[in-house]
């Protein structure tokens, strides 16, 4: 039915290719209509690894990211995917924590605003603690439900990744209301 992959617990330094390889070892193909991948890690990979895996297998036309915070390195990965024409449009719903003093010290919010403006992406700030990624791709619609923020986080994290128009549309309808009702 499933298998357990154990990775020794230690603090990882962000490396997108290492994350991508770890995920692809567990999930060599994107899920089909009858497959849901359930994963738990000790911080070995994060949500951005899934974005890289999907973008390397199919073009992402629209990506909606709901996360408490978004890290600078992760924004750089998204920006690079945009430049390589693997990712077209992104909408971010981030928590109000991105404007606190700690976040301002590192410039995460400024980087988010700058990249969104340059790429014609959207971002809103709300009291938000959800962690969802909605992928509208050339290969179909995928949903990643996770405990992982879109930043470096060495915590234990869980992921549920599946291909599902129904689940995508359910979340997309709700999240689109935050952007003024325009579903994508």
PyMOL commands that set and color helices and strands:
alter all, ss='L'
color gray80, all
select helices_A, chain A and resi 16-26+47-57+72-83+96-99+101-106+108-119+165-178
alter helices_A, ss='H'
color red, helices_A
select strands_A, chain A and resi 36-41+60-67+87-95+122-126+132-137+140-146+157-163
alter strands_A, ss='S'
color yellow, strands_A
deselect
rebuild
show_as cartoon
